[in-house]
Amino acid sequence: MGLRLKFNVVLIVCYLLGLGVSVFPFYYISRQEVVEQLQSQINVLRAQALAIRKYTSEEIQPLLADFSTIQFLPQTVPSFSAQTAFRNFREHYPEFFYKEAALNPTNPADLAEPWEQELIEKLRAAPDLEKDVSFRQTDAGTYYTVTYPLTIRSESCLACHSTPDKAPASMVALYGPKGGFGWKLGETIGAQIFSVPMSVAEGRIWRNLALFVGTASAIFLLLLLLLNVLLNRYVISPVLRMAKAAEAVSMGDASVPEFEYPGADEIASLSRSFNRMRRSLDSAMKMLEK
Ligand code: HEC
C-alpha cells in the first residue's frame, strides 16, 4: 500500500468514525430544540385558552347570568368558549389540536376517546403531575402531545357539575341529566389536551443534520484534496525521483544527474545526504578502478 493510499484510508476512516460519533449528539440536541419550540407554542396556546376561559367566567357569565335562568347559554361556559375560539383558530392553523376531554362530559362532543382516556387516567393516578408529555403515533405521523389535568378546584364548578337537581334547570333541559355530573372537589375529571404534528419539526431536524454532514464533508474533502496535493508535491514526487536515481546508480549507471531538492525540510536534507553518499560511492569506485 502506497503512502498516499495509507494516509487517505486512515483519514477517511477517522472522519467517518468522528462523523458517526458526532451525528448522534447533534440529532439529539436538534430534536431537543425542536421539541422545546413545540412546547413553547403549546404554552402560548394554553395561556390563550386559559385567558378565554377567564374572560368568559369574569366578563360574560355575570353579564348573562339572569338570562341563563330562562334559556341556558353555552356561550357563558368557559369550556365552551375556549374550545369554540380554538376551532376558529384552527381555520388558520389546522394542524393544531385542542380538546377539553372528560371521562363523563356534559357535552358528548367532549367525551374522551380511548387514547385520551388513557392520558386522563394517567393524570388521575398521579395528582401531583403538572402535565404529561407524549409522542403519539397516528396514521398521519407522530404528534407531540401535552396533557394538563382539569381538576375541580372551586366549589363554584359544582353548581353545575354535582347533581342535576342542583344545576340550573335550563342547563339540564339543554344537556340532559346524564353527563357532566357527579364531579367532586379535588377530582381530575378530564384534561386539556394539546397536540402538534412532529412532521414539520422532524423535517427541520433532518435538514439541520444534512446541513451539518454536508458542511463537515465538504470541509473534509477540501482538506483531503489539499493534503494529497501537498503530500505529492513535498514527499511522494521527490522520494520517487530519488528512488529512481538510486535504482539507476545501483545498476551502475553513473550518468544520472544529481537531484537536489531545495529547502530546509527533511526531504531536502535526505536529497543532500543522498547526493553526498553518491559522490562518496563514485570516488570509492574510482579509487578501486585505479
Ligand atoms: C353554569 C354552569 C356551569 C358551571 C358553573 C361550570 N360549568 Fe363546566 N360546563 C357546563 C356546561 C353546560 C358544559 C358543556 C359546554 C359545551 O357545550 O361545550 C360544561 C363543560 C365543561 C367541561 C368540558 C367537558 C364537558 O363536560 O363537556 C369542563 C372540563 C368543565 N365544564 C369544567 C368546569 C370547571 C372546572 C368549572 C369550575 C371552574 C365549571 N366547569 C363550571 C356548565 C358549567
Residues whose N, C-alpha, C, O or C-beta is under 5 A from the ligand:
A	BS01	HEC	P74 V77 S79 F80 E100 A102 N104 P105 T106 N107 D110 L150 T151 I152 S154 S156 C157 A159 C160 G180 G190
